[in-house]
Amino acid sequence: MTSPEISVVMPVYNASATLGATIASILAQTFAVDELIIIDDGSTDDSLKQLLELAASDERIRLVARENGGVSSARNLGVKLAKAPLIAFIDADDIWDPRKIAHHLALHRDDPGLAASYARIAFIGQDADGLAGAKTVSSLGPERLKLADVLGENPVCTASNMVVRRDWFLYSGGFDESLSFAEDQEFVAQIIPPGGRGEG
């Protein structure tokens, strides 16, 4: 099998109620995902049992189970294991629009120097009927992000919204493993180059 163009990294901790829908949304992308790396971060519910069954039935899923070490180190481990030059992150309680990966790939193919990309997200309740029932939909600025854009409020909103070049991720040091809150915002600030030109 040829090397994947994009790898998806998903940390999991006690997410048995949402795992099925999240993974289904990844594997249903219009651009087929060839590598989904799942790090079970010491789940105590039946998440690992579900994941073992899914991994056994789909060769695209690479599963690692370990003791709890936190979401940042789980993501960092996933990136180290990834084979693709682009990394997409998703948390185990989020879902993607079927066209998400295709849109990001088109953007990165058009601009190979782009370090990272993000999109709009919608906050949808469990009983909502798709985007029509969204409580909030985020906005996108007209230009690439600057450091000042990130310091006040995280415009990316969540790690599940990011696609990052693997080489930039490794160069930046990845997610700060000492943080358990706003680690994604700190990471975005790290990959915005000095001088104000961000990548978004």
N, C-alpha and C positions, 0 to 999 in steps of 0.2 A: 504494500500500500504506500502511495506517495505521502510525503509529509503534509500535514494539514496546513491550511492557510491561516486558520484561526483556532485557538484552543479556548474552551470555556472552563473557568475555574469557579467551583461552588463549595463554600464551606457549609457544613451542616452541624447543627447542635440542637437536638430535641425538636425536630421539625416534622415529625411524622404526619401531622395533620395537613401539611401543605406540600410535601415533597412531590407527590404524584403530579399535581398540576404544574409545579415549577419545571420539573424535568420534561413533562409533555410539551411545554411551551418551547423548550430548548430544542428538542428533537424534531419539532414541527416547523422549524425555520425554513423559509423558502430557499435559502442557501444552506445546503445540508451541513450540519456540524459533524465533523469527523472525530473530534476529541473532546470529551467532557470529563474533566478531572474533578472528582468529588472527594473532599477531605472530611470524613466524619470525625468531629472534634470531641470525642468522648461522650457521645449521646448516651443518655440513660433510659430513653424511651425505646420504641421499636424502630427508630429511624434506621439503624444499621441493618436490621433484618430486612426491611424494605429495600435498602440499597443493595444488599447482597443479591437479592432476587433480581433486581433490575440489571445489575452488572453482569449477572450470569446469562441474561437473555439478550444483551446488546453489547457487541464488542467495542462500540464507540465509548463506552463508559469505563474509566479507570478509577477504581475506588481505593482509597487509603484510609484505614481506621487507626486512630491513635488516641492517646490520653489527651484530655482537655488542655489546650494551650492557648486558646483565644482566637478570635476571628482573624486578627492581623497575621499571626504566624501561620494559620491555616491557609490563608490566601498566598502568603509568601512561598510556602511549601508547594502549593499547586503550580505557581509560576515556574519554580525550579524544575518541576517534573514535565512541564509543557514542552511540546515539540514545535509549536507554530511560532512564527514571528509576531503575531498579534494575539493579545489576550483579552477576552471578554469576561467580566466578572458578573456573577449573579448570586444573590442570597437565596436561601432555601424557602423563603416565603414571598417571593416576587414572581411575576410572569412577564414574558416578553410578547410584544406584537410579532406576528410571524415574519414580518419584513425587516425586523431590527438589524440582524446581522448583515443582510444584503445591503442595507443602506450604509452601515459603517464601512463595510469592505469597499464599496464604491468610492466613498470619501477618501479612504486611505490609499486606494489604487491611484486616484487622481492626484494625490499629494503625498508621495512616499515619505517626505520629511516630517509629516504630521506625527507628533508624539502620542497624542491621545484625542479621542473624540467622545462626545456625549450627545444625548438627544433630549427631547421633552419626556417627562414622565407624568403619569396620572395616578392620583391616590384614589383607589376604588375600594369601597366597602365589600364585605363578603357577599352580600345579597344584591349587589349592583348588577345591572345588565350591561356589561362591557363599558366602553368609554362614555356612553350616554349617561351612565350613572356615576361618573367620576365626581368626587368632591372637589378636587383641585387638579389643574393641569399646569405644569411648570412652563416657564417661558425660556426662550433662547435669545441671547444678546446678538446684535448684528455683526459683531466682530469677535475675534479670538480673545480668550480670557487674558486679563492682566492680573497681576498679583493682588491689586487692590480689590478686584472683583471677588476674590476668594476669601479675603480676610474678614469681611463682615458677615456674609452668609454664603453657604456653599451653593453655588448655582447648579452644580452637578446633582446635588440632592442625595445621591446614594451610590455606593460602589456598583450596584447592579446596572447603572446607567453608563458605565465606562468601558471603552475599548482602548487598550494601551499597547504601544509597541513594546515587545518583550525586552529589547535592548535598553530602551529608556527606563523601563521599570527596574531592571537590575542595576543600571547605573545610578538611579536615584536612591537605591537601598530598599525600595519597596515600602510596605506599610510599617509604621512604627509599632513594634510589638509591645511597647510599654503603654500604649494607648488602648482603651476599650471604648472610647467615645470620640467622635469626630476624627477618627483615623483616616477616613476617606478624604475629608477636607484638608488635613495636613498633607496627605499624599499629593493631592492636586496642586497645592502650593509648591511642593517640592519640584514638580516637573515643569512648572512655568519658568522659562528661561529668564535670566536677568535682562533688564531693559524694557520689560513690559509686554513683549510679544508672547502671548500664551498660546496654547494649542487646545482648541475646543471645537 
